[in-house]
Amino acid sequence: MDHPASARRRPTPRPTPGQGAAPLGRPVRLTFGPDLRLVVIALPGAALAGLVAVLGTDPVQRFFSIVVVLVLLALAVADLVFRPRLVVDADGLRVFGPFDRVALPWSAVASVRASTSQRYGLRTTVLEIDAGERLVVLDKRDLAADPWAVARAIGDFRGAR
């Protein structure tokens, strides 16, 4: 499946601070993780929902406010603690998430590709890292970048080493 025109822009891989750059300006390491601006939005949202839960008099309203607080806090904490989600370096790929932590050497990585699917009118694009028995799937929220662009950047990085 071909990717949308908006995903055809190439990201400019930048070296991780303190890592420097390889010859010819090639990065030594690429990192991808959740956008911290979402944490800045989630925390005040959780505080507001917590205020509604404490001050509200309706039991149903209080219940749903507590659920909103828990979900927003869980998302914010996961984005802060499990960061970066994907690290690409000369040794291979490292994935660090709430449910999966794995270091994959390049020899174990069969393919890295982006995949777009549509179900119930909702279009979803993910990055798939195929390592034999293990399939790692990361979405745009996990990467804070378009999965098509990330797949290209990883392919360029892998080809340049």
Backbone bond lengths (Angstrom), bond angles and torsions (degrees), N, CA, C in turn:
res aa  C-N    CA-C-N  psi(-1)  N-CA   C-N-CA  omega(-1)  CA-C   N-CA-C  phi
1 M - - - 1.454 - - 1.514 108.67 -
2 D 1.307 116.58 133.37 1.451 121.24 -178.34 1.522 109.61 -79.68
3 H 1.294 115.75 147.97 1.457 120.03 -178.22 1.519 110.04 -88.76
4 P 1.330 116.80 158.38 1.459 120.78 -177.62 1.524 111.62 -66.75
5 A 1.326 115.09 157.01 1.464 121.15 -178.53 1.517 111.76 -60.02
6 S 1.326 117.94 -32.50 1.458 120.67 -178.58 1.520 111.81 -66.48
7 A 1.337 118.16 -20.48 1.458 120.96 -178.77 1.520 111.98 -91.89
8 R 1.312 118.76 3.95 1.465 121.25 -176.25 1.522 113.15 -81.62
9 R 1.313 117.69 -10.39 1.453 119.35 177.71 1.519 109.55 -70.46
10 R 1.303 115.73 137.49 1.455 120.49 -179.94 1.526 109.55 -87.10
11 P 1.331 117.00 131.60 1.459 117.96 175.36 1.527 109.39 -73.52
12 T 1.281 116.68 153.80 1.445 120.65 176.11 1.519 107.68 -96.48
13 P 1.350 116.76 100.44 1.461 118.30 -179.47 1.517 109.82 -63.37
14 R 1.309 116.39 133.97 1.448 121.47 179.12 1.513 109.11 -119.52
15 P 1.332 117.53 143.34 1.456 118.71 177.79 1.518 110.13 -67.13
16 T 1.306 115.28 149.67 1.446 120.97 175.69 1.522 108.25 -65.83
17 P 1.339 119.26 138.95 1.463 120.49 -179.67 1.528 110.56 -53.05
18 G 1.311 115.21 135.70 1.460 120.02 179.33 1.515 113.36 87.64
19 Q 1.320 118.20 -10.44 1.450 121.04 -177.49 1.524 112.02 -93.66
20 G 1.333 117.53 -22.91 1.455 120.02 -177.71 1.514 110.65 75.33
21 A 1.305 116.65 -171.74 1.454 120.82 -179.48 1.515 109.27 -127.77
22 A 1.302 115.73 152.71 1.452 122.16 177.98 1.525 108.20 -78.79
23 P 1.328 117.54 172.00 1.463 119.40 177.38 1.525 111.12 -55.03
24 L 1.311 115.69 152.63 1.460 123.94 179.74 1.526 112.35 65.19
25 G 1.324 117.55 21.71 1.453 121.04 176.51 1.516 114.87 74.05
26 R 1.306 118.69 12.56 1.468 120.78 179.26 1.534 109.26 -77.12
27 P 1.322 117.44 139.33 1.462 119.58 -179.81 1.524 111.22 -70.69
28 V 1.321 115.58 151.01 1.453 122.20 176.80 1.523 109.56 -83.69
29 R 1.324 116.49 -27.56 1.459 120.97 -174.43 1.522 109.37 -156.31
30 L 1.324 116.42 139.99 1.464 122.24 174.12 1.519 107.57 -112.95
31 T 1.313 116.62 139.90 1.462 120.46 176.27 1.521 109.23 -129.51
32 F 1.310 114.99 142.62 1.452 121.89 177.70 1.525 108.04 -135.24
33 G 1.325 116.65 131.31 1.456 120.70 179.45 1.510 110.60 -153.41
34 P 1.315 116.29 171.92 1.467 120.85 -178.32 1.529 112.06 -59.29
35 D 1.314 114.88 150.04 1.458 122.13 178.39 1.530 108.78 -74.42
36 L 1.315 116.47 120.80 1.469 120.21 -176.98 1.532 113.10 -71.17
37 R 1.327 116.92 -13.06 1.468 118.16 175.86 1.527 110.88 -64.42
38 L 1.337 116.89 -27.99 1.465 119.77 177.45 1.525 111.09 -67.91
39 V 1.324 117.16 -32.67 1.467 121.00 176.34 1.524 109.55 -65.99
40 V 1.328 115.57 -40.19 1.465 120.20 179.87 1.523 110.56 -63.45
41 I 1.317 117.47 -29.23 1.461 121.36 177.31 1.530 110.78 -83.19
42 A 1.337 117.01 -38.98 1.469 120.99 -174.85 1.524 112.41 -68.45
43 L 1.313 117.92 -39.75 1.469 119.45 -175.91 1.529 113.35 -65.55
44 P 1.338 120.41 -47.14 1.465 118.37 174.92 1.532 112.11 -64.76
45 G 1.331 116.66 -33.31 1.466 119.60 176.20 1.513 111.49 -62.67
46 A 1.329 116.51 -40.36 1.466 120.63 177.60 1.524 110.32 -66.72
47 A 1.326 116.67 -39.20 1.464 119.88 178.43 1.529 111.36 -64.10
48 L 1.319 116.23 -41.73 1.465 120.49 178.56 1.531 110.76 -64.79
49 A 1.319 116.70 -44.66 1.469 119.78 178.04 1.526 110.67 -64.58
50 G 1.327 117.31 -35.48 1.468 120.48 176.19 1.520 111.80 -64.82
51 L 1.317 116.18 -38.34 1.465 120.71 176.98 1.529 110.37 -63.61
52 V 1.328 116.41 -42.35 1.472 120.64 177.50 1.523 110.08 -63.43
53 A 1.337 117.17 -39.27 1.469 120.81 179.91 1.531 111.18 -65.21
54 V 1.320 116.64 -37.73 1.467 120.34 -178.23 1.529 111.52 -77.09
55 L 1.316 116.69 -41.72 1.460 120.30 -174.85 1.527 113.85 -90.54
56 G 1.322 116.96 -16.78 1.460 119.99 -177.56 1.522 112.09 -68.78
57 T 1.332 115.34 151.32 1.460 120.59 179.45 1.523 112.21 -107.88
58 D 1.307 117.19 -21.04 1.454 121.60 -180.00 1.523 109.28 -80.81
59 P 1.348 119.25 124.19 1.468 121.48 -177.69 1.536 113.39 -61.57
60 V 1.327 117.48 -35.95 1.467 120.12 179.71 1.529 109.64 -68.08
61 Q 1.314 116.47 -43.30 1.464 120.96 177.90 1.532 110.31 -61.42
62 R 1.304 117.33 -42.58 1.463 121.03 179.07 1.525 110.97 -64.08
63 F 1.330 116.80 -42.30 1.461 120.90 179.84 1.535 110.93 -59.94
64 F 1.337 116.21 -50.87 1.462 119.54 -178.29 1.531 112.10 -68.05
65 S 1.312 117.46 -30.73 1.464 120.28 175.43 1.528 110.58 -65.57
66 I 1.314 116.78 -40.07 1.468 120.73 177.51 1.525 110.36 -65.09
67 V 1.328 117.28 -40.61 1.469 120.79 177.04 1.533 110.38 -61.18
68 V 1.325 117.14 -43.72 1.466 121.34 178.77 1.528 110.14 -62.34
69 V 1.315 117.47 -42.90 1.469 121.30 178.59 1.527 110.00 -58.95
70 L 1.329 116.95 -48.13 1.463 120.67 -177.55 1.525 111.86 -63.78
71 V 1.326 117.27 -42.61 1.462 120.24 -179.36 1.533 110.75 -66.22
72 L 1.321 117.63 -47.16 1.468 120.40 -179.02 1.527 111.58 -64.38
73 L 1.322 117.30 -40.05 1.468 119.65 177.68 1.525 111.34 -66.51
74 A 1.327 117.22 -40.45 1.470 120.31 178.77 1.526 110.94 -62.32
75 L 1.328 117.10 -43.42 1.462 120.52 178.06 1.533 111.51 -63.98
76 A 1.317 117.13 -43.89 1.463 120.69 -178.85 1.527 111.32 -65.30
77 V 1.327 116.83 -44.16 1.468 120.25 179.94 1.520 110.60 -65.49
78 A 1.330 117.80 -42.96 1.467 120.67 178.86 1.524 110.98 -61.45
79 D 1.332 117.28 -39.97 1.458 120.14 179.82 1.520 112.09 -68.19
80 L 1.312 117.62 -30.47 1.461 121.07 179.15 1.530 112.21 -81.56
81 V 1.318 116.87 -41.52 1.468 121.46 -174.28 1.527 111.98 -79.58
82 F 1.309 117.77 -43.93 1.460 121.76 -175.40 1.526 109.55 -98.06
83 R 1.310 114.50 71.71 1.448 121.60 -174.42 1.503 109.16 -137.95
84 P 1.294 123.82 134.98 1.449 127.11 -8.25 1.525 111.05 -75.96
85 R 1.316 117.26 156.66 1.466 121.46 -178.84 1.519 111.95 -77.42
86 L 1.332 116.72 -33.03 1.461 120.51 -177.29 1.520 109.34 -137.37
87 V 1.335 115.96 128.63 1.462 122.65 176.09 1.520 107.44 -122.61
88 V 1.318 115.74 129.30 1.460 122.35 179.68 1.522 106.75 -116.72
89 D 1.336 116.84 121.94 1.461 120.17 176.96 1.517 109.85 -143.88
90 A 1.304 116.97 -172.06 1.465 121.39 -175.95 1.525 112.16 -63.11
91 D 1.321 117.76 -26.28 1.462 121.45 -179.01 1.524 112.82 -79.62
92 G 1.322 118.01 -25.43 1.455 121.51 -178.64 1.518 111.12 145.77
93 L 1.323 115.32 -144.08 1.467 122.04 -178.18 1.518 109.48 -116.38
94 R 1.324 116.07 141.61 1.459 121.41 173.08 1.516 108.37 -125.18
95 V 1.318 116.09 129.52 1.465 122.60 179.54 1.513 107.45 -114.71
96 F 1.325 116.01 131.35 1.454 121.61 -177.86 1.520 108.26 -132.51
97 G 1.317 116.77 103.73 1.456 121.01 -178.98 1.511 110.94 -138.83
98 P 1.325 116.84 174.99 1.464 120.27 -178.08 1.529 113.45 -62.26
99 F 1.333 117.46 -30.43 1.453 120.14 -175.42 1.519 113.59 -116.69
100 D 1.329 117.59 -0.15 1.453 120.06 -176.01 1.519 110.22 -153.27
101 R 1.331 115.99 122.65 1.461 122.07 173.87 1.515 106.69 -128.85
102 V 1.315 115.91 118.31 1.456 118.63 -176.15 1.527 109.91 -151.19
103 A 1.337 114.63 143.10 1.457 121.66 172.19 1.522 106.58 -111.25
104 L 1.318 116.47 121.37 1.458 121.63 -177.55 1.530 109.42 -114.14
105 P 1.332 117.69 113.13 1.464 118.07 174.54 1.522 109.45 -67.78
106 W 1.322 116.77 156.48 1.463 120.29 -177.98 1.518 111.53 -56.60
107 S 1.329 117.98 -32.81 1.469 120.36 -179.10 1.529 111.93 -65.53
108 A 1.330 117.56 -23.89 1.466 121.30 -179.75 1.525 112.69 -89.45
109 V 1.327 117.49 -13.95 1.467 121.30 -176.90 1.523 109.31 -86.58
110 A 1.340 115.95 109.97 1.464 120.87 179.19 1.524 111.00 -76.67
111 S 1.331 116.77 -43.63 1.457 119.95 179.69 1.519 110.85 -159.76
112 V 1.320 113.96 154.97 1.462 122.59 173.11 1.516 105.29 -129.75
113 R 1.329 116.19 119.03 1.461 119.28 -177.29 1.534 110.11 -147.03
114 A 1.318 113.24 156.49 1.458 119.80 173.90 1.520 107.33 -98.90
115 S 1.306 115.09 146.35 1.454 120.71 -178.85 1.525 109.37 -137.00
116 T 1.315 115.50 134.46 1.464 120.72 178.10 1.521 108.91 -115.24
117 S 1.314 115.79 132.33 1.464 120.21 176.92 1.525 108.76 -133.31
118 Q 1.310 114.44 158.82 1.457 119.98 178.74 1.517 108.35 -131.01
119 R 1.318 115.23 129.36 1.457 120.85 179.26 1.518 108.07 -146.35
120 Y 1.299 115.75 132.59 1.473 122.43 -178.91 1.525 111.30 54.38
121 G 1.327 117.01 35.14 1.449 121.38 177.84 1.512 114.33 79.28
122 L 1.320 118.14 0.80 1.456 122.15 -179.36 1.522 109.50 -104.38
123 R 1.302 116.42 124.38 1.464 121.99 -179.07 1.527 108.99 -96.54
124 T 1.324 116.59 128.49 1.453 122.10 -177.20 1.521 109.95 -128.33
125 T 1.320 116.27 133.41 1.460 121.50 176.11 1.515 108.19 -119.12
126 V 1.327 116.13 131.18 1.460 122.01 -179.37 1.523 110.10 -131.25
127 L 1.317 115.48 159.54 1.454 122.82 172.66 1.518 106.71 -99.37
128 E 1.327 116.93 125.54 1.461 121.81 179.70 1.522 108.99 -111.54
129 I 1.316 115.98 125.31 1.463 121.94 176.06 1.522 106.46 -111.68
130 D 1.319 115.52 110.08 1.467 122.26 -176.99 1.518 108.57 -95.96
131 A 1.320 115.76 116.47 1.461 121.57 179.26 1.527 109.39 -126.29
132 G 1.303 116.02 57.35 1.464 120.31 178.82 1.515 111.54 72.13
133 E 1.312 116.02 -109.43 1.465 121.52 -178.82 1.523 113.00 -74.55
134 R 1.304 117.66 -12.44 1.464 122.10 -175.91 1.525 109.94 -115.26
135 L 1.312 115.77 132.40 1.459 122.29 174.51 1.520 107.57 -121.57
136 V 1.316 116.05 118.44 1.461 121.56 178.66 1.520 107.47 -103.44
137 V 1.327 115.99 128.45 1.470 121.43 -178.42 1.526 108.14 -121.55
138 L 1.333 115.82 124.49 1.455 122.37 178.72 1.526 108.91 -126.13
139 D 1.321 116.63 138.42 1.461 119.42 179.92 1.526 110.97 -103.39
140 K 1.313 115.05 -178.71 1.460 120.87 -176.75 1.521 111.58 -60.64
141 R 1.317 117.50 -35.37 1.459 121.21 179.14 1.525 110.83 -66.27
142 D 1.331 117.39 -39.01 1.465 121.09 178.44 1.525 112.04 -65.87
143 L 1.318 116.97 -34.06 1.455 122.16 -172.42 1.528 113.79 -98.37
144 A 1.322 117.81 -20.80 1.470 123.69 -172.76 1.523 110.41 56.46
145 A 1.325 115.85 31.26 1.462 121.93 178.32 1.523 107.68 -157.31
146 D 1.311 115.69 161.16 1.452 120.63 178.09 1.529 109.97 -67.19
147 P 1.331 119.37 126.49 1.469 121.06 -179.62 1.524 113.99 -56.52
148 W 1.345 118.66 -32.75 1.463 120.65 176.95 1.528 110.00 -63.45
149 A 1.319 116.71 -43.94 1.462 121.19 -179.91 1.525 110.95 -66.98
150 V 1.319 116.81 -38.27 1.464 120.66 178.71 1.528 110.11 -66.03
151 A 1.327 117.08 -42.46 1.468 120.41 178.80 1.532 110.11 -61.03
152 R 1.340 117.44 -41.61 1.466 120.70 177.39 1.521 111.07 -64.71
153 A 1.330 117.08 -43.22 1.470 120.72 -179.29 1.528 110.48 -63.30
154 I 1.334 117.19 -40.46 1.464 119.94 178.37 1.529 109.98 -67.42
155 G 1.327 116.71 -40.86 1.468 119.64 176.82 1.519 112.04 -61.42
156 D 1.326 116.93 -43.24 1.465 121.14 177.15 1.522 111.01 -63.62
157 F 1.328 116.26 -41.91 1.472 121.21 -179.71 1.527 109.74 -64.30
158 R 1.318 116.35 -45.70 1.459 121.43 -178.73 1.528 110.55 -64.58
159 G 1.319 117.51 -40.59 1.452 121.07 179.58 1.522 113.61 -70.32
160 A 1.339 116.99 -24.78 1.458 121.29 -176.70 1.530 113.03 -86.14
161 R 1.328 117.39 -11.63 1.460 116.98 -176.15 1.484 112.83 -81.28
